[in-house]
């Protein structure tokens, strides 16, 4: 990825991306990749908007990832 990305920043990005894709229904049992169009997938603008309003699930996640998530955008 990026050489200056720390392991924690990569983990934070993974958590955020999983939540973003979940928001788009990618983890629903009815999700069928074959029926999706290119416009059904989130783009970087969606990721940036998601990061701007990101809500942590709990205090541990907030403490661990707060700095890394803010630095992503």
ChimeraX attribute file (.defattr): number of C-alpha atoms within 10 A of each C-alpha:
attribute: neighborCount
match mode: 1-to-1
recipient: residues
	/A:1	5
	/A:2	6
	/A:3	5
	/A:4	7
	/A:5	12
	/A:6	11
	/A:7	10
	/A:8	14
	/A:9	20
	/A:10	16
	/A:11	15
	/A:12	21
	/A:13	18
	/A:14	12
	/A:15	14
	/A:16	20
	/A:17	16
	/A:18	14
	/A:19	16
	/A:20	18
	/A:21	14
	/A:22	12
	/A:23	13
	/A:24	14
	/A:25	15
	/A:26	16
	/A:27	13
	/A:28	10
	/A:29	7
	/A:30	8
	/A:31	12
	/A:32	11
	/A:33	9
	/A:34	6
	/A:35	7
	/A:36	10
	/A:37	8
	/A:38	7
	/A:39	7
	/A:40	11
	/A:41	12
	/A:42	14
	/A:43	10
	/A:44	8
	/A:45	9
	/A:46	12
	/A:47	18
	/A:48	13
	/A:49	11
	/A:50	16
	/A:51	19
	/A:52	12
	/A:53	8
	/A:54	16
	/A:55	12
	/A:56	13
	/A:57	8
	/A:58	8
	/A:59	10
	/A:60	10
	/A:61	13
	/A:62	13
	/A:63	10
	/A:64	13
	/A:65	20
	/A:66	17
	/A:67	13
	/A:68	18
	/A:69	21
	/A:70	13
	/A:71	10
	/A:72	14
	/A:73	10
